[in-house]
Amino acid sequence: MFDELFTYPAVLRHHRDAPCAAERARYLAHRATEGCPRQTLLRLACELLVVARTLHLAPGQVVSAEAIAAAADAWARRQRRRGRARGLRWSRALFVQVATHWLRFLGRLREPLAEPLPWGAVGEEFTVWMQRERGLSSITIRNRRWHVGQFLRWAVSQGRALATVGVTHIDTFLADLGRRGWSRVSIATSAKALRAFFRYAEMASQCPRGIAAAIEAPRLFAQEACPSGPAWEEVQRLLASTQTDRPRDIRDRALLLLFAVYGLRVGEVARLRLEHLDWEHEVVWVPRPKQRRTQPYPLTRTVGEAILHYLQRVRPRCARREVFLTLKAPFRPLSPGGLYHVTSSRLAAVGSPALHRGPHALRHACATRLVAAGLSLKAIGDHLGHRSTAATRLYAKVDLAGLREVAALDLGGVA
């Protein structure tokens, strides 16, 4: 890799003879496959040289974030003494960034462990139980763990041990969430997670029995969980705004169509890979993490042409297999947060008055349109990837046109 970047023999020898030459060359080759331009690779090679010489890495040594920070401070002070930098900030930040990414690539970075849940092993055992015994998805486990962690840390701050917690303490915690501005739906989600945790704690004989059954969530009104999203006319304006030759519009049109036409979840679009596109049979295989399977969808002409246009004209040529990538190097897959930003910012740009503007809002708009078109709830549930028809029945509430027709029926003089 050094041969491709440097032409002067002295400079080439300078990089080859420095510590960790093979590791540095391997990382530079990796970054080249991500689409980094030559000038970026040259700057990166020079900074890697500094990092390798400053850290004095032993073979197989694992480095902590604290050690990187200390070395970065020393290097920044040296730069300032030599008159090559006015302050410490930028030299230190660049050193930390390059060293962290390089060592993580090599598998030699000591990553900080996830903050353990309080009260000993019971919190971690609850996490394992959700995965092995309940078979919950990783997203559900992460969300429940977060809510339980909020309560456990609150209880520790109150000087409470698990064996001394009662229902009144949980009620106080949930009430405190309301005073902090949480909505009833969010508090109800927290209560559901706590029920699951105390149900497990009771099974493990870690707390008194009866707590889980006594946890009460705020009352949710019938229409409170009613899905909301933009009207289909707004979705059409959104898609029309992407019909340009700008690279960002070409990419965003393809992914927005997947949300609007197929009602895909944000994680499903983020996980979509090139091998999921079967062009020969005109099928897209969508990864469904909740069902732990992939679901085939017919690749409609509009969606297929939009994705193909993006792949041929915009998508960077790199080793990444994910379909949707950033437009600038280093090329990385669009994260769920990035996909949310694309959707929400574009809905705001077309003046959508919808309260929710993320990818899930387009999923709701898709479902509402299918209900209005007269499709059965079973067909709509299959299209959306619902495991239960109970999830699909929510959309019957938003079919206002159908409800008006029912209300207008002539019941033969019956008042």
Buried (B, 14 or more C-beta within 10 A) or exposed (E): BBEEBBEEEEBBEBBBEBBBBEBBBBBBEBBBEBBBEEEBBBEBBBBBBBBBBBBEBEEEEBBEBEBBBEBBBEBBBBBBEEEEBEEBEEBBEBBBEBBBBBBEBBEBBEEEEEEEBBBEEBBBBBBEBBBEEEEBBEEBBEBBBEBBBBBBEBBBEEEBEBEEBBBEBBBEBBEEBEEEEBEBEBBBBBBBBBBBBBBBBBEEEBBBEEBBEEBEBBEEEEEEEEBBBBBBEBBEBBBEBBEEEEBEBBBBBBBBBBBBBBBBBBBBBBBBEEEBBEEEEEBBBBBBBBEEEEBEBEBBEEBBBBBBBBBEEBBBEBEBEBBBBBEEBBBBBBBBEBBBEBBBEBBEEBEBEBEBBBBBBBBBBBBBBBBBEEBEBEEBBBBBBBEEEEBBEBBEBBBEEEEEEEEEEEEEEEE
